[in-house]
Structure formats: structure tokens, C-alpha cells
Amino acid sequence: MVHLLREANVEKAIAFYGDTAAIPERNIAYLTELGSEAAEAQLQQWLNPTLHK
């Protein structure tokens, strides 16, 4: 996966979220708590929004 980030957007994110280094750990914890089936359902809803209205 490749993410292209504009410097201005990164600066805004850091200003808003503070410790951006902790974001990956928070995401891992969230997905672990959510569980694989619910995470897959959310991903499919994001990938195919018209199918899940």
C-alpha cells in the first residue's frame, strides 16, 4: 500500500491529533477489538457504498 501525503495535510493532522506516532497502535487495537468479521464488513461498506445503503 502506498500513501501520498501532502505536507500541509500532514502538518494539519499533527496539529489536530498530537502524537501521530501512536495512530498505528490505536488502529491495531481498534481492529483487534472490532474483530475480523466486523472489520471486513466495514471495509466492504467503504469499498461498495451503494450496496450497503
C-alpha positions in Angstrom: 0.0 0.0 0.0 1.3 3.4 -0.9 0.0 6.7 0.7 0.8 10.0 -0.9 0.6 12.7 1.6 0.8 16.5 1.1 3.0 18.2 3.6 0.2 20.7 4.5 -2.2 17.8 5.3 0.4 16.1 7.5 1.0 19.3 9.4 -2.7 19.7 10.0 -3.0 16.1 11.2 -0.2 16.5 13.6 -1.7 19.7 14.9 -5.1 18.1 15.4 -4.1 14.6 16.7 -0.9 15.4 18.5 1.1 12.2 18.8 0.7 10.8 15.3 3.2 8.1 16.1 0.5 6.4 18.2 -2.0 6.2 15.4 -0.9 2.8 14.1 -1.1 1.3 17.6 -4.5 2.7 18.1 -5.7 1.4 14.8 -4.4 -2.1 15.6 -6.1 -2.1 19.0 -9.3 -0.9 17.4 -9.3 -3.5 14.7 -8.4 -6.2 17.2 -11.3 -5.2 19.4 -13.7 -4.9 16.5 -12.9 -8.4 15.2 -12.2 -9.6 11.7 -15.8 -10.1 10.6 -16.9 -6.6 11.6 -13.7 -5.1 10.2 -14.4 -6.9 6.9 -18.0 -5.7 6.9 -16.8 -2.1 7.4 -14.2 -2.4 4.6 -16.8 -3.8 2.2 -19.2 -1.0 3.1 -16.5 1.5 2.3 -15.5 -0.2 -0.9 -19.1 -0.7 -2.1 -21.2 2.1 -0.5 -24.1 1.7 -2.9 -24.6 -1.9 -1.9 -25.0 -1.0 1.8 -27.5 1.8 1.9 
